[in-house]
Amino acid sequence: MEIKKTSSTLSMILLIAISITFIFPFYWIITGAFKLQKVAIQIPPEWFPMNPTMANFEKLFRQPALRWFANSVFMSLASMILVLITASMAGYVLAKKHFTGRKIIFTILICAMALPKQVVLVPLVRIMDFIKLYNTPWAVILPAVGWPFGVFLMKQFSETLPAEILEAARIDGAGEARTFVEIVCPIIKPAFGALAIFTFISTWNDYFLQLIMLVSRTNFTISVGVATLQAEMATDYGLIMAGAALGAVPIVAIFIAFQKYFTNGITMGAVKG
């Protein structure tokens, strides 16, 4: 009993230490956003802002930061919604419909997941330029819609759908669209939550694609905009931290909103039968 109690205590201490390690950078960004430049770089550091100020945010908002923030929100939400729609339908078809070439398509999908985005970047840029979408938000949104991981995830969840329920829906006269919307979607709701978080965060943090696809300053996302500020004002750490703190808000909000479904979505596939 003593050994078990000691083991639990050590595990708890270890988990707390790991949690503090991961949370501390976020804490440092948030507190640094409310510090003046001289306080942000002083040694020894001021662990908590004794004289908090909004000067960094005022300076940030003199830049088109709100426009950058709105661009990021729009691109991430649009990508998330489109991926949820297309990936859920494609995953359901690959999981429950039998047709010639299904296994080949799934094999290509798996191979595409292992393909680095940088490999297809040049063709993507040329395609977006050809269809006149280069340097627009859609140049970031549309490549995200073809994210192979989303289809793979939804296929794995769709595999758990009981065939008897789908057959009963067909016997009752439900068409494919009605079956998918009223039967399939409610059952795989946890998968929607998990994929929503993955897609939103992936699009929000996709700095490389945003940097290549967006040229005009007014079209920048918050990630590219803050990086630009860092290049222009390399010593203004308070301003940079204010931009980073602003950029972190939607990610935290999305995770809080979908965490219940995210947890269920991650664990659902581990239970069979």
C-alpha positions as CSV (number, residue, x, y, z in Angstrom):
1,M,0.0,0.0,0.0
2,E,2.8,2.4,0.9
3,I,4.6,1.6,-2.4
4,K,1.4,2.3,-4.3
5,K,0.9,5.6,-2.5
6,T,4.5,6.6,-3.0
7,S,4.2,5.8,-6.7
8,S,1.0,7.9,-7.1
9,T,2.6,10.8,-5.3
10,L,5.7,10.6,-7.6
11,S,3.5,10.4,-10.7
12,M,1.5,13.4,-9.6
13,I,4.7,15.4,-8.9
14,L,6.1,14.4,-12.3
15,L,2.8,15.4,-14.1
16,I,2.8,18.8,-12.3
17,A,6.4,19.4,-13.3
18,I,5.7,18.6,-16.9
19,S,2.5,20.8,-16.9
20,I,4.5,23.7,-15.5
21,T,7.1,23.2,-18.2
22,F,4.6,23.4,-21.0
23,I,2.5,26.2,-19.4
24,F,5.4,28.5,-18.5
25,P,6.1,29.8,-22.0
26,F,2.5,30.7,-22.5
27,Y,2.5,32.4,-19.1
28,W,5.7,34.4,-20.0
29,I,4.1,35.6,-23.2
30,I,0.9,36.8,-21.5
31,T,2.7,38.6,-18.7
32,G,5.3,40.0,-21.1
33,A,2.6,41.6,-23.2
34,F,1.8,43.8,-20.3
35,K,5.4,44.9,-19.5
36,L,7.3,47.9,-20.9
37,Q,10.4,47.1,-23.0
38,K,12.9,47.9,-20.2
39,V,11.0,45.6,-17.8
40,A,10.6,42.8,-20.3
41,I,14.4,42.5,-20.8
42,Q,15.6,43.3,-17.3
43,I,17.8,40.9,-15.4
44,P,16.8,39.4,-13.0
45,P,13.3,39.1,-14.7
46,E,10.1,40.4,-13.2
47,W,8.1,37.2,-12.9
48,F,4.8,39.1,-12.6
49,P,4.2,42.6,-14.0
50,M,4.2,44.9,-11.0
51,N,3.0,47.9,-13.2
52,P,1.0,46.4,-16.0
53,T,0.5,48.5,-19.1
54,M,-1.6,48.4,-22.3
55,A,1.1,50.3,-24.2
56,N,2.1,47.3,-26.2
57,F,-1.4,46.6,-27.4
58,E,-1.9,50.2,-28.2
59,K,1.2,50.1,-30.3
60,L,0.2,46.8,-31.9
61,F,-3.2,48.2,-32.9
62,R,-1.5,51.1,-34.7
63,Q,-0.4,48.4,-37.1
64,P,-3.2,46.5,-39.1
65,A,-3.2,43.9,-36.3
66,L,-7.0,43.6,-36.1
67,R,-7.1,43.1,-39.9
68,W,-4.4,40.4,-39.6
69,F,-6.3,38.8,-36.7
70,A,-9.6,38.9,-38.7
71,N,-7.8,37.3,-41.7
72,S,-6.5,34.5,-39.5
73,V,-9.9,33.8,-38.0
74,F,-11.6,33.8,-41.4
75,M,-9.1,31.5,-43.0
76,S,-9.0,29.1,-40.0
77,L,-12.8,28.9,-39.6
78,A,-13.4,28.5,-43.4
79,S,-10.8,25.8,-43.6
80,M,-12.3,24.0,-40.6
81,I,-15.9,24.1,-41.9
82,L,-14.9,23.0,-45.4
83,V,-12.6,20.2,-44.1
84,L,-15.4,18.9,-41.8
85,I,-17.8,18.7,-44.7
86,T,-15.6,17.2,-47.3
87,A,-13.6,14.9,-45.0
88,S,-16.7,13.5,-43.3
89,M,-18.3,12.6,-46.6
90,A,-15.1,11.2,-48.2
91,G,-14.3,9.2,-45.0
92,Y,-17.9,7.8,-44.9
93,V,-17.7,6.7,-48.5
94,L,-14.3,5.1,-48.1
95,A,-15.4,3.3,-45.0
96,K,-19.0,2.1,-45.9
97,K,-19.3,2.1,-49.7
98,H,-17.8,-0.7,-51.8
99,F,-16.6,0.3,-55.2
100,T,-13.8,-0.5,-57.6
101,G,-10.6,1.3,-56.7
102,R,-11.5,2.0,-53.1
103,K,-8.4,0.4,-51.7
104,I,-6.2,2.1,-54.3
105,I,-7.7,5.5,-53.3
106,F,-7.1,4.8,-49.6
107,T,-3.5,3.8,-50.4
108,I,-2.9,7.0,-52.3
109,L,-4.4,8.9,-49.3
110,I,-2.0,7.2,-46.9
111,C,1.0,8.0,-49.1
112,A,-0.1,11.7,-49.4
113,M,-0.1,11.9,-45.6
114,A,3.6,11.2,-45.7
115,L,4.3,13.8,-48.4
116,P,5.8,17.0,-47.0
117,K,3.9,20.2,-47.9
118,Q,7.1,21.8,-49.2
119,V,7.2,19.2,-52.0
120,V,3.9,20.3,-53.5
121,L,4.4,24.0,-52.8
122,V,5.5,25.0,-56.2
123,P,2.6,23.3,-58.0
124,L,0.2,24.9,-55.4
125,V,1.5,28.4,-56.1
126,R,1.3,27.9,-59.9
127,I,-2.3,26.6,-59.6
128,M,-3.4,29.4,-57.3
129,D,-1.8,31.9,-59.6
130,F,-3.5,30.3,-62.7
131,I,-6.9,30.5,-61.1
132,K,-6.3,34.1,-59.9
133,L,-6.4,33.2,-56.2
134,Y,-2.8,33.9,-55.3
135,N,-2.4,36.5,-52.6
136,T,-6.0,36.0,-51.4
137,P,-7.2,34.1,-48.3
138,W,-8.5,31.3,-50.6
139,A,-4.9,30.5,-51.5
140,V,-4.5,29.3,-47.9
141,I,-7.9,27.9,-47.4
142,L,-8.3,25.6,-50.4
143,P,-5.0,23.6,-49.9
144,A,-6.1,22.9,-46.4
145,V,-9.4,21.4,-47.7
146,G,-7.5,18.6,-49.3
147,W,-5.8,17.7,-46.1
148,P,-5.4,13.8,-46.3
149,F,-5.3,13.4,-42.5
150,G,-8.9,14.7,-42.2
151,V,-10.2,12.0,-44.6
152,F,-8.2,9.3,-42.8
153,L,-9.5,10.3,-39.4
154,M,-13.1,10.4,-40.5
155,K,-12.7,7.1,-42.3
156,Q,-11.4,5.4,-39.2
157,F,-14.4,6.7,-37.2
158,S,-16.9,5.8,-39.9
159,E,-15.6,2.2,-39.7
160,T,-17.2,2.0,-36.2
161,L,-20.7,2.7,-37.6
162,P,-23.0,-0.3,-37.1
163,A,-24.1,-1.7,-40.5
164,E,-27.5,-2.6,-39.0
165,I,-28.3,1.1,-38.4
166,L,-27.5,2.1,-42.0
167,E,-29.5,-0.9,-43.3
168,A,-32.5,0.0,-41.2
169,A,-32.3,3.6,-42.5
170,R,-32.4,2.3,-46.1
171,I,-35.3,0.0,-45.3
172,D,-37.2,3.0,-43.9
173,G,-36.7,4.8,-47.2
174,A,-34.0,7.2,-46.2
175,G,-31.8,8.3,-49.1
176,E,-28.0,8.7,-48.9
177,A,-28.1,12.4,-48.0
178,R,-30.7,11.9,-45.3
179,T,-28.9,8.9,-43.9
180,F,-25.6,10.8,-43.8
181,V,-27.0,13.9,-42.1
182,E,-29.5,12.3,-39.7
183,I,-27.8,9.0,-38.9
184,V,-24.0,9.2,-39.6
185,C,-23.2,12.7,-38.5
186,P,-24.7,12.5,-34.9
187,I,-22.9,9.2,-34.3
188,I,-19.5,10.5,-35.4
189,K,-19.9,13.9,-33.6
190,P,-16.8,13.3,-31.4
191,A,-14.8,12.9,-34.6
192,F,-16.0,16.3,-35.8
193,G,-14.8,17.9,-32.6
194,A,-11.4,16.3,-32.8
195,L,-11.0,17.2,-36.5
196,A,-12.3,20.7,-35.9
197,I,-9.5,21.4,-33.4
198,F,-6.8,19.8,-35.5
199,T,-7.8,21.7,-38.6
200,F,-8.2,25.1,-36.9
201,I,-4.9,24.9,-35.2
202,S,-3.1,23.5,-38.3
203,T,-4.4,26.3,-40.5
204,W,-3.8,29.0,-37.8
205,N,-0.2,27.9,-37.3
206,D,0.6,27.2,-41.0
207,Y,3.1,30.1,-41.2
208,F,5.1,28.6,-44.1
209,L,2.1,28.4,-46.5
210,Q,0.8,31.8,-45.4
211,L,4.2,33.4,-45.9
212,I,4.4,32.1,-49.5
213,M,0.8,32.6,-50.6
214,L,0.2,36.1,-49.1
215,V,2.1,39.0,-50.3
216,S,0.1,42.2,-49.6
217,R,0.5,43.5,-46.0
218,T,-3.3,43.8,-45.7
219,N,-3.8,40.1,-46.4
220,F,-1.3,38.9,-43.8
221,T,-2.4,36.6,-41.0
222,I,-1.5,37.4,-37.4
223,S,1.4,34.9,-37.6
224,V,3.0,36.5,-40.6
225,G,2.2,40.0,-39.3
226,V,3.9,39.4,-35.9
227,A,6.9,37.9,-37.7
228,T,7.1,41.0,-39.8
229,L,7.0,43.1,-36.7
230,Q,9.7,41.0,-35.2
231,A,11.9,41.7,-38.3
232,E,11.1,45.4,-38.2
233,M,11.3,45.9,-34.4
234,A,13.6,43.1,-33.3
235,T,14.2,44.6,-29.9
236,D,10.6,45.5,-29.0
237,Y,9.8,42.3,-27.1
238,G,6.7,43.7,-25.4
239,L,5.1,44.4,-28.8
240,I,6.1,41.0,-30.1
241,M,4.6,39.3,-27.0
242,A,1.4,41.3,-27.3
243,G,1.0,40.0,-30.9
244,A,1.8,36.5,-29.8
245,A,-0.8,36.7,-27.0
246,L,-3.4,38.1,-29.4
247,G,-2.7,35.2,-31.7
248,A,-3.1,32.6,-29.0
249,V,-6.6,33.6,-27.9
250,P,-8.6,31.9,-30.7
251,I,-6.7,28.6,-30.3
252,V,-7.4,28.5,-26.6
253,A,-11.1,29.4,-27.3
254,I,-11.5,26.7,-29.9
255,F,-9.9,24.1,-27.7
256,I,-12.2,25.0,-24.8
257,A,-15.3,24.9,-27.0
258,F,-14.5,21.5,-28.5
259,Q,-12.5,19.8,-25.7
260,K,-15.4,17.5,-24.7
261,Y,-15.7,16.2,-28.3
262,F,-12.0,16.2,-28.7
263,T,-11.5,13.9,-25.7
264,N,-14.3,11.6,-26.8
265,G,-13.0,11.6,-30.3
266,I,-9.5,10.6,-29.3
267,T,-10.7,7.8,-27.0
268,M,-13.6,6.5,-29.1
269,G,-11.5,4.6,-31.5
270,A,-9.8,2.7,-28.8
271,V,-13.0,0.9,-27.8
272,K,-14.3,-1.9,-30.0
273,G,-17.5,-3.9,-29.8
